[in-house]
Amino acid sequence: MARNVGRIDQYVRIIIGLAVLIATAFFSYCPLYLLLGINTVHRSSAV
């Protein structure tokens, strides 16, 4: 398979990807989980 992504584009994608992961961890919110109906928060019944 021939490469079609340049070095700068590759680095930008890595940085943006890491920034998204850090942002979702920081805010505890992932829009993709919302779309997929996934919820990994385990709420205690004793509030």
Backbone bond lengths (Angstrom), bond angles and torsions (degrees), N, CA, C in turn:
res aa  C-N    CA-C-N  psi(-1)  N-CA   C-N-CA  omega(-1)  CA-C   N-CA-C  phi
1 M - - - 1.451 - - 1.531 107.90 -
2 A 1.305 115.81 129.68 1.462 121.24 -179.12 1.525 110.50 -78.51
3 R 1.326 116.01 141.74 1.464 121.04 177.47 1.517 109.93 -71.66
4 N 1.325 116.85 142.29 1.465 120.55 176.65 1.529 111.91 -136.79
5 V 1.339 117.20 16.74 1.460 122.35 177.84 1.518 107.67 -123.05
6 G 1.338 115.97 123.47 1.459 121.10 -179.45 1.521 112.13 -77.42
7 R 1.328 115.95 170.15 1.469 121.99 -177.78 1.524 112.25 -60.02
8 I 1.328 117.33 -47.87 1.468 120.45 -178.29 1.521 109.85 -62.22
9 D 1.326 117.15 -45.49 1.463 121.22 178.24 1.529 109.93 -60.44
10 Q 1.309 117.32 -40.77 1.457 121.98 179.16 1.522 110.84 -61.36
11 Y 1.313 117.68 -47.13 1.462 121.46 -179.98 1.523 111.86 -65.73
12 V 1.323 116.74 -40.20 1.466 120.71 178.40 1.524 110.17 -62.27
13 R 1.327 117.03 -42.62 1.463 120.71 179.36 1.530 111.31 -64.10
14 I 1.324 116.91 -39.08 1.463 120.68 177.98 1.522 110.18 -63.81
15 I 1.323 116.91 -46.84 1.463 121.33 -178.49 1.525 111.25 -63.70
16 I 1.320 116.75 -45.09 1.470 120.49 179.45 1.526 110.46 -65.11
17 G 1.318 116.70 -41.06 1.461 120.59 178.49 1.516 111.59 -60.97
18 L 1.323 116.82 -44.99 1.464 120.68 178.32 1.522 111.11 -65.94
19 A 1.329 117.03 -39.66 1.467 121.09 179.39 1.530 110.18 -62.24
20 V 1.336 117.26 -40.42 1.472 120.57 179.11 1.528 110.28 -64.73
21 L 1.325 116.72 -44.59 1.461 119.67 179.85 1.525 111.29 -62.38
22 I 1.311 116.81 -41.76 1.465 120.99 179.02 1.525 110.07 -65.82
23 A 1.327 117.41 -41.32 1.472 121.19 -179.68 1.523 110.82 -64.44
24 T 1.338 117.93 -43.84 1.466 119.12 179.79 1.523 110.79 -65.86
25 A 1.314 118.08 -34.83 1.468 120.82 176.89 1.528 110.52 -69.20
26 F 1.317 117.18 -41.30 1.464 121.49 -178.11 1.530 111.74 -66.88
27 F 1.340 117.19 -44.13 1.464 121.23 -177.15 1.532 113.06 -89.65
28 S 1.319 117.71 -7.24 1.471 122.59 -177.78 1.524 111.56 54.35
29 Y 1.315 116.39 40.61 1.458 122.04 -179.25 1.524 109.28 -146.14
30 C 1.330 116.00 129.29 1.458 120.94 178.85 1.527 109.30 -128.84
31 P 1.322 117.92 114.65 1.466 120.81 -179.73 1.532 112.42 -60.55
32 L 1.316 117.63 -32.59 1.461 120.71 179.19 1.529 110.80 -65.01
33 Y 1.327 117.27 -39.68 1.456 120.94 176.96 1.526 109.91 -61.88
34 L 1.329 116.78 -38.84 1.461 120.58 178.54 1.531 110.14 -61.05
35 L 1.319 116.70 -45.69 1.462 120.90 -179.65 1.532 111.87 -65.06
36 L 1.339 116.83 -35.45 1.459 121.33 -177.70 1.528 112.85 -88.13
37 G 1.337 116.74 -6.18 1.458 120.76 179.72 1.517 113.42 73.45
38 I 1.325 116.89 27.86 1.463 121.61 -179.53 1.520 109.01 -97.93
39 N 1.343 115.32 137.05 1.456 120.65 175.51 1.523 107.62 -138.59
40 T 1.312 117.46 115.40 1.457 121.04 -177.74 1.523 112.57 -102.60
41 V 1.330 116.74 9.46 1.463 121.00 177.63 1.521 108.22 -82.46
42 H 1.322 116.12 123.05 1.462 121.44 177.62 1.512 108.03 -101.28
43 R 1.301 116.22 103.68 1.469 120.82 -177.41 1.525 109.70 -86.60
44 S 1.310 115.18 137.42 1.454 121.38 177.98 1.521 109.59 -76.46
45 S 1.330 117.80 140.71 1.459 120.65 178.68 1.520 111.84 -75.97
46 A 1.327 117.51 -19.10 1.467 122.00 177.66 1.523 108.96 -93.28
47 V 1.327 115.83 98.29 1.463 119.95 -176.67 1.481 111.63 -97.59
